[in-house]
């Protein structure tokens, strides 16, 4: 008997909240369900925070359900107030449209656009940008409870500091998205991160009030560290799915170095590795956990960028930290000479965001060139390196071959 996808998602730790669970469980077990997940194009790339909803969509599609990936070209013009202490910076229509086109190929890496349950990508700008405000109020305003909206978590934190009417419209817009997808494509389920619970629940309730039909809401756990903070931040900022923003090697190294306590959860949420194998990989909390970390890093890069890039990132890491061929080590070519200050090199190759950070690391004894500790914040590369190519070490987890040109 085919396993219900709800059990699969629950077993891997995805599911955080839902409503009408029994009805949804039965529906997912009996038929192919059309569902959607939304992504606002607030940047020209998705980041690691979008990974879990995309993985959930992929798992659901593999189980026979039909995904709609909604790009928020319309909602991005207003901005989601969820988890914000201030209003989002407004973007131009041109910027939003450009971002939409750049993230579409990233969405396509996780789902298939062929077969009976082929995925589709839609843009809510197609209906929101031409929406007549008076008609919307007359047709749907009576179904939207202001009292209920004000109890939503996404608004509560903003009411004290000030919530603009602009942002207050975001929830009705997202609810209308769900209604349109329900009407146009038979979509009955919206999924997303748990920080979107209020918005997703509002959409399901909106359909039940307007269309008098069943609709469902389901949220997934966020990618968080053991202390409850969002995972996916580096010194450069977010972990982007765009290889030009976050290289496959940087992505590999991030997951290669996650805390021991987070490896099992990441393997469940971010890879297709079977649960029995994950339990085996994570059975020990000693040096053997490094095998699990390497597997995690490899699988994540393979999913995002492909097997070739995963192989390359793995080889680079082995060269840097396990005595592999130095030719495979990640390399940064920098215009300069051996007279260049080490601090300038560290900023130029982006292992540090500023000279101040580089100086603090040197003062703390955390920088080496080849096997020599850099002990002078005004030291030059030639004081420590024997030639124009050398290995720069920042702490224990960053090694980079520098080639001065």
LINSULRA-V739419 format. One record per residue. RES is the residue in one letter. PSI is psi as a letter, one per 20 degrees, with the letter a starting at -180 (999 if undefined). NEAR is the number of other ideal C-beta (glycine too) atoms within 10 Angstrom. Layout:
res:RES psi:PSI near:NEAR
res:RES psi:PSI near:NEAR
This chain:
res:X psi:p near:4
res:X psi:p near:7
res:X psi:p near:10
res:X psi:p near:16
res:X psi:h near:20
res:X psi:g near:21
res:X psi:h near:14
res:X psi:g near:17
res:X psi:g near:21
res:X psi:g near:13
res:X psi:h near:12
res:X psi:j near:22
res:X psi:j near:15
res:X psi:g near:22
res:X psi:p near:19
res:X psi:g near:14
res:X psi:q near:14
res:X psi:r near:20
res:X psi:q near:15
res:X psi:l near:15
res:X psi:g near:13
res:X psi:g near:7
res:X psi:g near:11
res:X psi:g near:20
res:X psi:g near:16
res:X psi:g near:13
res:X psi:g near:18
res:X psi:h near:24
res:X psi:i near:16
res:X psi:h near:9
res:X psi:r near:10
res:X psi:p near:13
res:X psi:p near:22
res:X psi:p near:18
res:X psi:r near:21
res:X psi:q near:25
res:X psi:p near:25
res:X psi:q near:25
res:X psi:o near:22
res:X psi:p near:24
res:X psi:m near:25
res:X psi:i near:18
res:X psi:r near:17
res:X psi:j near:16
res:X psi:q near:18
res:X psi:r near:24
res:X psi:a near:19
res:X psi:h near:23
res:X psi:h near:17
res:X psi:i near:21
res:X psi:g near:21
res:X psi:g near:21
res:X psi:h near:23
res:X psi:h near:23
res:X psi:g near:21
res:X psi:g near:28
res:X psi:g near:23
res:X psi:g near:18
res:X psi:g near:17
res:X psi:h near:27
res:X psi:g near:21
res:X psi:h near:14
res:X psi:j near:20
res:X psi:j near:15
res:X psi:r near:19
res:X psi:o near:21
res:X psi:q near:28
res:X psi:p near:22
res:X psi:o near:21
res:X psi:p near:26
res:X psi:p near:23
res:X psi:m near:26
res:X psi:h near:22
res:X psi:g near:23
res:X psi:h near:27
res:X psi:h near:26
res:X psi:i near:18
res:X psi:g near:22
res:X psi:p near:21
res:X psi:p near:22
res:X psi:i near:23
res:X psi:p near:20
res:X psi:k near:14
res:X psi:q near:15
res:X psi:i near:9
res:X psi:r near:9
res:X psi:q near:15
res:X psi:q near:16
res:X psi:p near:7
res:X psi:p near:12
res:X psi:q near:17
res:X psi:q near:9
res:X psi:h near:12
res:X psi:g near:8
res:X psi:g near:15
res:X psi:g near:22
res:X psi:g near:15
res:X psi:g near:13
res:X psi:g near:22
res:X psi:g near:20
res:X psi:h near:13
res:X psi:h near:14
res:X psi:i near:23
res:X psi:g near:15
res:X psi:h near:10
res:X psi:h near:18
res:X psi:h near:21
res:X psi:i near:13
res:X psi:i near:14
res:X psi:i near:23
res:X psi:r near:22
res:X psi:q near:13
res:X psi:k near:10
res:X psi:q near:7
res:X psi:r near:10
res:X psi:h near:7
res:X psi:l near:18
res:X psi:q near:12
res:X psi:r near:20
res:X psi:q near:14
res:X psi:p near:17
res:X psi:q near:20
res:X psi:o near:19
res:X psi:i near:23
res:X psi:h near:20
res:X psi:h near:11
res:X psi:h near:16
res:X psi:h near:21
res:X psi:i near:12
res:X psi:j near:8
res:X psi:p near:13
res:X psi:o near:9
res:X psi:g near:8
res:X psi:g near:8
res:X psi:g near:9
res:X psi:g near:16
res:X psi:g near:12
res:X psi:h near:10
res:X psi:h near:12
res:X psi:i near:16
res:X psi:h near:11
res:X psi:i near:10
res:X psi:i near:16
res:X psi:o near:19
res:X psi:o near:12
res:X psi:g near:8
res:X psi:g near:6
res:X psi:h near:13
res:X psi:h near:16
res:X psi:i near:12
res:X psi:i near:10
res:X psi:q near:16
res:X psi:h near:12
res:X psi:i near:22
res:X psi:h near:18
res:X psi:g near:12
res:X psi:h near:14
res:X psi:h near:19
res:X psi:h near:9
res:X psi:h near:8
res:X psi:i near:10
res:X psi:o near:9
res:X psi:p near:18
res:X psi:q near:12
res:X psi:h near:6
res:X psi:g near:14
res:X psi:h near:20
res:X psi:h near:16
res:X psi:i near:15
res:X psi:g near:21
res:X psi:g near:27
res:X psi:h near:21
res:X psi:g near:20
res:X psi:h near:28
res:X psi:h near:26
res:X psi:h near:23
res:X psi:g near:25
res:X psi:g near:26
res:X psi:g near:20
res:X psi:g near:18
res:X psi:h near:26
res:X psi:g near:23
res:X psi:g near:13
res:X psi:h near:11
res:X psi:j near:14
res:X psi:k near:11
res:X psi:p near:24
res:X psi:j near:20
res:X psi:p near:26
res:X psi:p near:30
res:X psi:q near:25
res:X psi:r near:23
res:X psi:q near:22
res:X psi:i near:15
res:X psi:i near:17
res:X psi:j near:24
res:X psi:g near:21
res:X psi:g near:20
res:X psi:g near:28
res:X psi:g near:28
res:X psi:h near:22
res:X psi:h near:22
res:X psi:g near:28
res:X psi:g near:23
res:X psi:h near:19
res:X psi:g near:23
res:X psi:g near:23
res:X psi:h near:15
res:X psi:g near:16
res:X psi:g near:19
res:X psi:i near:13
res:X psi:k near:7
res:X psi:r near:10
res:X psi:p near:14
res:X psi:q near:24
res:X psi:q near:24
res:X psi:p near:24
res:X psi:p near:27
res:X psi:q near:24
res:X psi:q near:23
res:X psi:q near:18
res:X psi:q near:20
res:X psi:o near:20
res:X psi:q near:14
res:X psi:r near:14
res:X psi:h near:12
res:X psi:j near:6
res:X psi:j near:7
res:X psi:q near:10
res:X psi:p near:15
res:X psi:q near:19
res:X psi:j near:20
res:X psi:p near:15
res:X psi:a near:14
res:X psi:h near:11
res:X psi:i near:13
res:X psi:b near:12
res:X psi:q near:17
res:X psi:o near:22
res:X psi:q near:23
res:X psi:i near:24
res:X psi:p near:18
res:X psi:h near:17
res:X psi:h near:8
res:X psi:g near:16
res:X psi:o near:22
res:X psi:q near:19
res:X psi:h near:24
res:X psi:g near:23
res:X psi:h near:19
res:X psi:g near:24
res:X psi:g near:26
res:X psi:h near:22
res:X psi:g near:20
res:X psi:h near:25
res:X psi:h near:22
res:X psi:j near:13
res:X psi:q near:18
res:X psi:q near:13
res:X psi:h near:15
res:X psi:i near:12
res:X psi:i near:17
res:X psi:g near:23
res:X psi:g near:19
res:X psi:g near:19
res:X psi:h near:23
res:X psi:h near:26
res:X psi:g near:19
res:X psi:h near:19
res:X psi:j near:21
res:X psi:r near:20
res:X psi:j near:13
res:X psi:p near:16
res:X psi:q near:10
res:X psi:h near:14
res:X psi:g near:8
res:X psi:h near:13
res:X psi:g near:21
res:X psi:h near:12
res:X psi:g near:12
res:X psi:h near:20
res:X psi:j near:23
res:X psi:h near:11
res:X psi:p near:12
res:X psi:l near:10
res:X psi:b near:7
res:X psi:i near:7
res:X psi:i near:11
res:X psi:i near:18
res:X psi:h near:13
res:X psi:g near:14
res:X psi:h near:23
res:X psi:g near:21
res:X psi:h near:18
res:X psi:g near:20
res:X psi:g near:25
res:X psi:g near:26
res:X psi:g near:20
res:X psi:h near:18
res:X psi:g near:25
res:X psi:h near:28
res:X psi:g near:20
res:X psi:g near:20
res:X psi:g near:25
res:X psi:i near:20
res:X psi:r near:14
res:X psi:h near:11
res:X psi:g near:10
res:X psi:h near:18
res:X psi:g near:21
res:X psi:g near:14
res:X psi:g near:19
res:X psi:h near:25
res:X psi:g near:21
res:X psi:h near:17
res:X psi:g near:23
res:X psi:g near:22
res:X psi:h near:15
res:X psi:h near:18
res:X psi:h near:22
res:X psi:i near:15
res:X psi:j near:8
res:X psi:k near:8
res:X psi:a near:15
res:X psi:p near:9
res:X psi:h near:12
res:X psi:h near:9
res:X psi:i near:16
res:X psi:q near:19
res:X psi:p near:22
res:X psi:q near:16
res:X psi:p near:15
res:X psi:p near:13
res:X psi:p near:17
res:X psi:o near:8
res:X psi:a near:16
res:X psi:a near:12
res:X psi:i near:15
res:X psi:i near:10
res:X psi:p near:17
res:X psi:q near:19
res:X psi:h near:26
res:X psi:h near:24
res:X psi:h near:15
res:X psi:g near:24
res:X psi:h near:26
res:X psi:g near:17
res:X psi:h near:17
res:X psi:j near:19
res:X psi:k near:12
res:X psi:i near:23
res:X psi:q near:22
res:X psi:i near:13
res:X psi:r near:11
res:X psi:h near:14
res:X psi:g near:12
res:X psi:g near:16
res:X psi:g near:23
res:X psi:g near:18
res:X psi:h near:13
res:X psi:g near:20
res:X psi:g near:22
res:X psi:h near:13
res:X psi:j near:9
res:X psi:k near:11
res:X psi:j near:15
res:X psi:p near:27
res:X psi:q near:17
res:X psi:o near:21
res:X psi:d near:13
res:X psi:j near:8
res:X psi:p near:15
res:X psi:p near:12
res:X psi:o near:24
res:X psi:j near:12
res:X psi:p near:13
res:X psi:i near:17
res:X psi:j near:10
res:X psi:q near:17
res:X psi:q near:18
res:X psi:h near:24
res:X psi:i near:16
res:X psi:i near:16
res:X psi:h near:21
res:X psi:q near:20
res:X psi:i near:11
res:X psi:a near:11
res:X psi:i near:15
res:X psi:p near:14
res:X psi:r near:21
res:X psi:p near:17
res:X psi:p near:23
res:X psi:p near:21
res:X psi:o near:20
res:X psi:b near:13
res:X psi:i near:9
res:X psi:i near:12
res:X psi:o near:20
res:X psi:p near:20
res:X psi:p near:21
res:X psi:p near:20
res:X psi:p near:24
res:X psi:o near:13
res:X psi:p near:21
res:X psi:999 near:8
